[in-house]
Amino acid sequence: MKNRGLWYKEWLGIRWFALVIFILFLGGLFWGIFNDVNRWHETVEYYDSSEFAKTQRESKDNRMSPDDINKSLTVVYLVQPDYEPYINAAYKYSSNFVFYFSYSLFFLFVKIAVFGLGLFLVLFERFTRGNRFVATLPYKRSRVMAVRLLIASLAITASFFVSVGLGLVYINQSIDPDFIQWDVSRLLLLLGSAWLSYLLLFLSAIVIGLAIASPFAGVLIGLGTVFVPNVLITSIDRLFLMNANHAASMHEMKSIIPFEDCINIFDPFGMQSDSAFVPLFYGVLALILTILAILMYKFQAIEKNGQLFAFDWVKWVVYGGFSISTALSITNLIDGNYTDGLQMSTYFVIAGIIAVVLFIVIAIVVKRLTAYFQMAKTS
């Protein structure tokens, strides 16, 4: 294999981190699904118990029919949609069995670890491998980053599919086949979007780490970036409601949910729609971030190590992103405090004024306090 030394060196750099990620994926996905399957068996035992029989006899209005019981035990989705327009018509009035693994603490740790791997590979390398280490290697800088991205992406991909695969096998072996009625197309779209979402978490951390040359500031900006999609989705919902005079139904909002899925890139298994465009968009975005990371790594100046911004243009992106997202968050809170909500024109005026003020403030603050965010290395 070409450049085997480079592949081996990069693997040595992340092997322990990759092992931690694999263990967390097993805990978050497979172990979570394992517990959900055990809950399914506990539900079956409850339906067979004398306690449930007594409840059925005493309850006249809420008595469950045999069909209701069967539907409540039927597995249709790995993650059930929250919105009624995307729920199978057969289960709109009597719920199917729901998996809760995506709400576990392990699942949160997986997201943190994947994002942390991206930051580790570029932010803290400057302080663990030395400022001039990469420059002395007999490899092109772009090739170094390409190999690094490929190895880490393969580690994430293998961890994801092994964990999910084990979980799906366990489901099919442990639950009566009569109760397994997968919505196969939705399952495949969900798995594809979830996998790409993890890669986008990782790649976004890489790009942030390359753009922000200070580890402390990079971590702060990275954490803030993760919450931006939620702010944008909330704003889109509110603008849609404003356009409909605050009287839109879920079926009317169905048109914007695929668009919101495209924005919600940092929420694995959070896809609500059944649009194939969502994983396709994620894939294109992942490719763009990969190319951007390789180019940024190639052209970054080693002299910028420890400074706040690795490229001069990055500060405008940071100022603009911070001021707009914060302004939208504040305006959403203001809108939520009014029974009838704000008018769309008022919403934009308030958000615009706040954004301009914040842009000026953050530019002044960063300019005056840059030294506190930088971790310049003199050795």
Kinemage of the C-alpha trace (Angstrom):
@kinemage 1
@onewidth
@group {chain A} dominant
@subgroup {mainchain}
@vectorlist {calphas} color= white
{ca met a 1} P 0.000 0.000 0.000
{ca lys a 2} L 1.286 3.442 -0.937
{ca asn a 3} L 2.643 5.523 1.945
{ca arg a 4} L 2.278 2.688 4.451
{ca gly a 5} L 4.376 4.610 6.950
{ca leu a 6} L 1.888 7.475 6.912
{ca trp a 7} L -1.087 5.144 7.375
{ca tyr a 8} L 0.647 3.393 10.262
{ca lys a 9} L 1.661 6.667 11.926
{ca glu a 10} L -1.852 8.081 11.735
{ca trp a 11} L -3.371 4.851 13.015
{ca leu a 12} L -1.016 4.937 16.010
{ca gly a 13} L -2.227 8.476 16.675
{ca ile a 14} L -5.907 7.559 17.035
{ca arg a 15} L -6.005 3.833 17.874
{ca trp a 16} L -6.948 4.347 21.536
{ca phe a 17} L -9.472 7.033 20.672
{ca ala a 18} L -10.953 4.703 18.043
{ca leu a 19} L -11.256 1.931 20.633
{ca val a 20} L -13.088 4.259 23.035
{ca ile a 21} L -15.471 5.298 20.249
{ca phe a 22} L -16.145 1.649 19.374
{ca ile a 23} L -16.946 0.823 23.002
{ca leu a 24} L -19.227 3.861 23.277
{ca phe a 25} L -21.038 2.883 20.076
{ca leu a 26} L -21.602 -0.586 21.504
{ca gly a 27} L -22.933 0.967 24.693
{ca gly a 28} L -25.073 3.590 23.016
{ca leu a 29} L -26.512 1.515 20.168
{ca phe a 30} L -26.236 -2.209 20.794
{ca trp a 31} L -26.631 -2.080 24.577
{ca gly a 32} L -29.457 0.416 24.224
{ca ile a 33} L -31.280 -1.841 21.758
{ca phe a 34} L -30.547 -4.835 24.000
{ca asn a 35} L -32.321 -3.094 26.906
{ca asp a 36} L -35.247 -2.136 24.673
{ca val a 37} L -35.682 -5.763 23.597
{ca asn a 38} L -35.678 -6.817 27.250
{ca arg a 39} L -38.380 -4.215 27.844
{ca trp a 40} L -40.378 -5.814 25.026
{ca his a 41} L -40.209 -9.176 26.827
{ca glu a 42} L -41.215 -7.512 30.101
{ca thr a 43} L -44.226 -6.021 28.318
{ca val a 44} L -45.214 -9.460 27.034
{ca glu a 45} L -44.942 -10.861 30.558
{ca tyr a 46} L -47.104 -8.030 31.861
{ca tyr a 47} L -49.826 -8.753 29.313
{ca asp a 48} L -49.764 -12.399 30.449
{ca ser a 49} L -49.915 -11.485 34.144
{ca ser a 50} L -52.893 -11.635 36.474
{ca glu a 51} L -52.351 -7.946 37.252
{ca phe a 52} L -53.064 -6.976 33.637
{ca ala a 53} L -56.068 -9.342 33.510
{ca lys a 54} L -57.460 -7.643 36.608
{ca thr a 55} L -56.922 -4.206 35.058
{ca gln a 56} L -58.746 -5.333 31.944
{ca arg a 57} L -61.730 -6.571 33.958
{ca glu a 58} L -61.961 -3.383 36.002
{ca ser a 59} L -61.478 -0.996 33.117
{ca lys a 60} L -64.454 -0.365 30.875
{ca asp a 61} L -63.327 2.642 28.866
{ca asn a 62} L -59.588 1.915 28.476
{ca arg a 63} L -59.716 -1.841 27.975
{ca met a 64} L -57.242 -3.065 25.375
{ca ser a 65} L -58.480 -5.353 22.640
{ca pro a 66} L -56.324 -8.257 21.386
{ca asp a 67} L -55.591 -6.155 18.290
{ca asp a 68} L -54.429 -3.239 20.462
{ca ile a 69} L -52.140 -5.567 22.402
{ca asn a 70} L -50.626 -6.998 19.225
{ca lys a 71} L -50.054 -3.544 17.753
{ca ser a 72} L -48.381 -2.301 20.950
{ca leu a 73} L -45.886 -5.179 20.654
{ca thr a 74} L -45.245 -4.786 16.924
{ca val a 75} L -41.850 -3.414 15.873
{ca val a 76} L -42.216 -1.040 12.922
{ca tyr a 77} L -39.548 1.636 13.434
{ca leu a 78} L -36.100 1.662 14.951
{ca val a 79} L -36.833 5.283 15.869
{ca gln a 80} L -40.471 6.321 15.616
{ca pro a 81} L -41.299 9.681 13.962
{ca asp a 82} L -42.620 12.423 16.216
{ca tyr a 83} L -44.844 13.900 13.546
{ca glu a 84} L -48.181 12.289 12.678
{ca pro a 85} L -47.861 12.705 8.877
{ca tyr a 86} L -44.923 10.282 8.892
{ca ile a 87} L -46.449 7.596 11.119
{ca asn a 88} L -47.820 4.444 9.506
{ca ala a 89} L -51.597 4.810 9.146
{ca ala a 90} L -52.175 1.478 10.933
{ca tyr a 91} L -50.596 2.873 14.133
{ca lys a 92} L -51.959 6.420 14.316
{ca tyr a 93} L -54.606 5.492 16.854
{ca ser a 94} L -52.822 2.636 18.651
{ca ser a 95} L -49.065 2.927 19.079
{ca asn a 96} L -46.553 0.311 18.025
{ca phe a 97} L -43.571 -0.704 20.187
{ca val a 98} L -41.104 2.172 20.599
{ca phe a 99} L -37.328 1.920 21.090
{ca tyr a 100} L -35.749 4.430 23.473
{ca phe a 101} L -32.022 3.714 22.999
{ca ser a 102} L -31.426 7.128 21.382
{ca tyr a 103} L -32.331 8.833 24.690
{ca ser a 104} L -29.694 7.028 26.753
{ca leu a 105} L -26.683 8.742 28.324
{ca phe a 106} L -24.348 6.461 26.357
{ca phe a 107} L -25.868 7.829 23.145
{ca leu a 108} L -24.885 11.355 24.221
{ca phe a 109} L -21.357 10.162 25.036
{ca val a 110} L -21.042 8.745 21.504
{ca lys a 111} L -21.800 12.140 19.963
{ca ile a 112} L -19.336 13.867 22.301
{ca ala a 113} L -16.608 11.306 21.521
{ca val a 114} L -17.058 11.571 17.739
{ca phe a 115} L -16.941 15.366 17.905
{ca gly a 116} L -13.997 15.180 20.296
{ca leu a 117} L -12.063 12.943 17.898
{ca gly a 118} L -12.269 15.633 15.230
{ca leu a 119} L -11.000 18.299 17.611
{ca phe a 120} L -8.269 15.994 18.907
{ca leu a 121} L -6.888 15.281 15.434
{ca val a 122} L -6.230 18.921 14.561
{ca leu a 123} L -6.526 21.157 17.621
{ca phe a 124} L -4.410 19.323 20.149
{ca glu a 125} L -1.979 17.862 17.639
{ca arg a 126} L -0.187 21.205 17.629
{ca phe a 127} L 0.589 20.757 21.309
{ca thr a 128} L 1.202 17.005 21.405
{ca arg a 129} L 3.293 16.487 18.283
{ca gly a 130} L 5.133 19.792 18.051
{ca asn a 131} L 4.716 22.791 15.789
{ca arg a 132} L 7.160 21.647 13.124
{ca phe a 133} L 6.549 17.920 13.245
{ca val a 134} L 4.264 17.677 10.227
{ca ala a 135} L 6.384 20.065 8.199
{ca thr a 136} L 9.388 17.711 8.427
{ca leu a 137} L 7.491 14.642 7.235
{ca pro a 138} L 8.202 13.302 3.726
{ca tyr a 139} L 4.508 13.568 2.840
{ca lys a 140} L 2.334 16.250 1.320
{ca arg a 141} L 0.238 18.058 3.903
{ca ser a 142} L -2.939 17.399 1.920
{ca arg a 143} L -2.126 13.681 1.878
{ca val a 144} L -1.584 13.669 5.638
{ca met a 145} L -5.052 15.094 6.232
{ca ala a 146} L -6.661 12.825 3.624
{ca val a 147} L -5.234 9.717 5.315
{ca arg a 148} L -6.185 11.026 8.749
{ca leu a 149} L -9.772 11.689 7.663
{ca leu a 150} L -10.067 8.313 5.974
{ca ile a 151} L -8.782 6.304 8.948
{ca ala a 152} L -10.977 8.152 11.455
{ca ser a 153} L -14.034 7.941 9.176
{ca leu a 154} L -13.499 4.198 8.734
{ca ala a 155} L -13.257 3.784 12.515
{ca ile a 156} L -16.538 5.669 13.001
{ca thr a 157} L -18.216 3.768 10.150
{ca ala a 158} L -17.114 0.361 11.418
{ca ser a 159} L -18.176 1.186 14.990
{ca phe a 160} L -21.581 2.404 13.827
{ca phe a 161} L -22.489 -0.477 11.530
{ca val a 162} L -21.125 -3.207 13.800
{ca ser a 163} L -23.136 -1.836 16.745
{ca val a 164} L -26.336 -1.297 14.763
{ca gly a 165} L -25.888 -4.631 12.992
{ca leu a 166} L -25.566 -6.491 16.274
{ca gly a 167} L -28.631 -4.658 17.572
{ca leu a 168} L -30.754 -5.538 14.532
{ca val a 169} L -29.629 -9.178 14.645
{ca tyr a 170} L -30.529 -9.329 18.326
{ca ile a 171} L -33.961 -7.841 17.607
{ca asn a 172} L -34.696 -10.377 14.889
{ca gln a 173} L -33.499 -13.301 17.009
{ca ser a 174} L -35.145 -12.287 20.276
{ca ile a 175} L -38.553 -11.020 19.168
{ca asp a 176} L -41.267 -13.202 17.657
{ca pro a 177} L -41.119 -12.708 13.847
{ca asp a 178} L -44.893 -12.136 13.818
{ca phe a 179} L -44.270 -8.881 15.706
{ca ile a 180} L -41.530 -7.579 13.401
{ca gln a 181} L -42.910 -5.498 10.541
{ca trp a 182} L -40.069 -3.171 9.637
{ca asp a 183} L -40.786 -0.152 7.497
{ca val a 184} L -37.721 -1.160 5.472
{ca ser a 185} L -37.367 1.947 3.302
{ca arg a 186} L -37.599 4.213 6.333
{ca leu a 187} L -35.163 2.004 8.279
{ca leu a 188} L -32.553 2.253 5.512
{ca leu a 189} L -33.007 6.029 5.192
{ca leu a 190} L -32.715 6.412 8.968
{ca leu a 191} L -29.537 4.333 9.185
{ca gly a 192} L -27.988 6.152 6.235
{ca ser a 193} L -28.755 9.596 7.629
{ca ala a 194} L -27.602 8.588 11.145
{ca trp a 195} L -24.267 7.276 9.850
{ca leu a 196} L -23.686 10.419 7.779
{ca ser a 197} L -24.709 12.562 10.745
{ca tyr a 198} L -21.890 11.044 12.810
{ca leu a 199} L -19.453 11.724 9.976
{ca leu a 200} L -20.692 15.330 9.776
{ca leu a 201} L -20.146 15.725 13.522
{ca phe a 202} L -16.583 14.531 13.064
{ca leu a 203} L -15.879 16.559 9.902
{ca ser a 204} L -17.376 19.734 11.378
{ca ala a 205} L -15.063 19.386 14.376
{ca ile a 206} L -12.121 18.948 11.984
{ca val a 207} L -12.979 22.116 10.043
{ca ile a 208} L -13.532 24.104 13.248
{ca gly a 209} L -10.222 22.831 14.628
{ca leu a 210} L -8.427 23.917 11.450
{ca ala a 211} L -10.127 27.310 11.368
{ca ile a 212} L -9.584 28.131 15.061
{ca ala a 213} L -5.922 27.731 15.971
{ca ser a 214} L -6.491 28.056 19.736
{ca pro a 215} L -7.660 24.857 21.480
{ca phe a 216} L -9.650 26.659 24.173
{ca ala a 217} L -11.485 28.891 21.700
{ca gly a 218} L -11.921 25.952 19.298
{ca val a 219} L -13.695 23.885 21.927
{ca leu a 220} L -16.001 26.773 22.859
{ca ile a 221} L -16.881 27.558 19.240
{ca gly a 222} L -17.330 23.855 18.502
{ca leu a 223} L -19.816 23.458 21.355
{ca gly a 224} L -21.717 26.523 20.184
{ca thr a 225} L -21.861 25.260 16.607
{ca val a 226} L -23.581 22.028 17.667
{ca phe a 227} L -26.581 24.032 18.924
{ca val a 228} L -26.954 26.201 15.796
{ca pro a 229} L -29.203 23.708 13.894
{ca asn a 230} L -31.698 23.672 16.783
{ca val a 231} L -31.869 27.473 16.731
{ca leu a 232} L -32.428 27.537 12.970
{ca ile a 233} L -35.147 24.863 13.124
{ca thr a 234} L -36.990 26.738 15.879
{ca ser a 235} L -36.799 29.933 13.812
{ca ile a 236} L -38.112 28.187 10.696
{ca asp a 237} L -41.042 26.758 12.674
{ca arg a 238} L -41.919 30.173 14.037
{ca leu a 239} L -41.660 31.870 10.639
{ca phe a 240} L -43.877 29.182 9.103
{ca leu a 241} L -46.458 29.720 11.835
{ca met a 242} L -46.277 33.488 11.367
{ca asn a 243} L -46.904 33.063 7.649
{ca ala a 244} L -49.966 30.940 8.499
{ca asn a 245} L -51.207 33.416 11.136
{ca his a 246} L -50.148 30.982 13.891
{ca ala a 247} L -52.765 28.429 12.836
{ca ala a 248} L -50.814 25.804 10.852
{ca ser a 249} L -51.496 22.109 11.432
{ca met a 250} L -48.904 19.330 11.442
{ca his a 251} L -50.054 18.255 7.983
{ca glu a 252} L -49.477 21.778 6.686
{ca met a 253} L -46.014 21.842 8.289
{ca lys a 254} L -45.130 18.574 6.537
{ca ser a 255} L -43.670 20.571 3.664
{ca ile a 256} L -40.874 22.072 5.795
{ca ile a 257} L -39.934 18.975 7.815
{ca pro a 258} L -37.602 17.494 5.135
{ca phe a 259} L -35.891 20.888 4.938
{ca glu a 260} L -35.483 20.931 8.714
{ca asp a 261} L -34.078 17.390 8.572
{ca cys a 262} L -31.373 18.713 6.241
{ca ile a 263} L -30.494 21.392 8.797
{ca asn a 264} L -30.544 18.999 11.751
{ca ile a 265} L -27.199 17.490 10.799
{ca phe a 266} L -25.926 16.915 14.357
{ca asp a 267} L -28.796 14.691 15.520
{ca pro a 268} L -28.183 11.040 14.558
{ca phe a 269} L -31.477 9.095 14.333
{ca gly a 270} L -33.317 12.419 14.429
{ca met a 271} L -34.623 12.220 10.839
{ca gln a 272} L -38.393 12.739 10.807
{ca ser a 273} L -39.334 12.719 7.132
{ca asp a 274} L -39.118 9.859 4.648
{ca ser a 275} L -37.266 11.901 2.037
{ca ala a 276} L -34.287 10.285 0.305
{ca phe a 277} L -32.968 13.791 -0.323
{ca val a 278} L -31.883 14.110 3.332
{ca pro a 279} L -29.121 11.430 3.359
{ca leu a 280} L -28.133 12.567 -0.143
{ca phe a 281} L -27.708 16.113 1.153
{ca tyr a 282} L -25.709 14.816 4.124
{ca gly a 283} L -23.431 12.892 1.774
{ca val a 284} L -22.757 15.929 -0.428
{ca leu a 285} L -22.136 18.092 2.645
{ca ala a 286} L -19.713 15.492 4.053
{ca leu a 287} L -17.802 15.497 0.757
{ca ile a 288} L -17.618 19.309 0.765
{ca leu a 289} L -16.344 19.376 4.360
{ca thr a 290} L -13.759 16.709 3.528
{ca ile a 291} L -12.382 18.725 0.602
{ca leu a 292} L -12.463 21.904 2.678
{ca ala a 293} L -10.560 20.216 5.535
{ca ile a 294} L -7.852 18.942 3.166
{ca leu a 295} L -7.418 22.371 1.564
{ca met a 296} L -7.380 24.181 4.925
{ca tyr a 297} L -4.779 21.776 6.297
{ca lys a 298} L -2.652 22.233 3.186
{ca phe a 299} L -2.662 26.026 3.250
{ca gln a 300} L -2.692 26.737 6.983
{ca ala a 301} L 0.357 28.594 8.254
{ca ile a 302} L 2.331 26.873 10.991
{ca glu a 303} L 3.082 30.327 12.419
{ca lys a 304} L -0.630 30.634 13.267
{ca asn a 305} L -0.437 27.813 15.832
{ca gly a 306} L -1.928 28.951 19.120
{ca gln a 307} L -3.451 32.105 17.672
{ca leu a 308} L -7.193 32.627 17.718
{ca phe a 309} L -7.896 32.444 13.976
{ca ala a 310} L -5.889 30.260 11.606
{ca phe a 311} L -7.168 32.263 8.611
{ca asp a 312} L -8.071 35.959 8.563
{ca trp a 313} L -11.480 35.373 6.921
{ca val a 314} L -12.573 32.985 9.687
{ca lys a 315} L -13.205 35.817 12.152
{ca trp a 316} L -15.995 37.224 9.951
{ca val a 317} L -17.659 33.820 9.811
{ca val a 318} L -17.411 33.483 13.597
{ca tyr a 319} L -18.700 37.008 14.254
{ca gly a 320} L -21.570 36.576 11.796
{ca gly a 321} L -22.511 33.075 12.961
{ca phe a 322} L -22.469 34.033 16.624
{ca ser a 323} L -24.436 37.275 16.188
{ca ile a 324} L -27.112 35.792 13.887
{ca ser a 325} L -27.679 32.585 15.879
{ca thr a 326} L -27.775 34.447 19.202
{ca ala a 327} L -30.105 37.084 17.769
{ca leu a 328} L -32.476 34.379 16.511
{ca ser a 329} L -32.420 32.659 19.910
{ca ile a 330} L -33.296 35.883 21.729
{ca thr a 331} L -36.020 36.770 19.228
{ca asn a 332} L -37.522 33.282 19.541
{ca leu a 333} L -37.739 33.800 23.301
{ca ile a 334} L -39.419 37.164 22.801
{ca asp a 335} L -41.885 35.641 20.340
{ca gly a 336} L -42.694 32.852 22.788
{ca asn a 337} L -43.684 35.359 25.479
{ca tyr a 338} L -46.579 36.709 23.405
{ca thr a 339} L -49.847 34.795 23.190
{ca asp a 340} L -50.422 35.691 19.551
{ca gly a 341} L -46.740 35.786 18.681
{ca leu a 342} L -44.850 38.442 16.729
{ca gln a 343} L -45.566 39.547 13.183
{ca met a 344} L -42.975 38.411 10.651
{ca ser a 345} L -41.771 41.954 9.908
{ca thr a 346} L -41.384 42.648 13.634
{ca tyr a 347} L -39.504 39.368 14.072
{ca phe a 348} L -36.939 40.300 11.405
{ca val a 349} L -36.532 43.865 12.692
{ca ile a 350} L -35.839 42.684 16.252
{ca ala a 351} L -33.495 39.901 15.083
{ca gly a 352} L -31.673 42.291 12.732
{ca ile a 353} L -31.085 44.956 15.383
{ca ile a 354} L -29.844 42.395 17.919
{ca ala a 355} L -27.575 40.777 15.318
{ca val a 356} L -25.937 44.087 14.341
{ca val a 357} L -25.368 45.075 17.968
{ca leu a 358} L -23.931 41.657 18.831
{ca phe a 359} L -21.677 41.680 15.750
{ca ile a 360} L -20.117 44.970 16.843
{ca val a 361} L -19.832 43.877 20.478
{ca ile a 362} L -18.227 40.508 19.723
{ca ala a 363} L -15.757 42.120 17.300
{ca ile a 364} L -14.663 44.619 19.974
{ca val a 365} L -14.510 42.000 22.748
{ca val a 366} L -12.446 39.555 20.694
{ca lys a 367} L -10.056 42.285 19.571
{ca arg a 368} L -9.485 43.437 23.151
{ca leu a 369} L -9.329 39.987 24.764
{ca thr a 370} L -7.632 37.964 22.018
{ca ala a 371} L -4.683 37.159 24.252
{ca tyr a 372} L -6.949 35.371 26.742
{ca phe a 373} L -8.187 32.962 24.062
{ca gln a 374} L -4.810 32.249 22.502
{ca met a 375} L -2.465 29.529 23.682
{ca ala a 376} L 0.676 30.428 21.810
{ca lys a 377} L 3.393 27.817 22.048
{ca thr a 378} L 6.936 29.112 22.175
{ca ser a 379} L 8.817 25.834 22.135
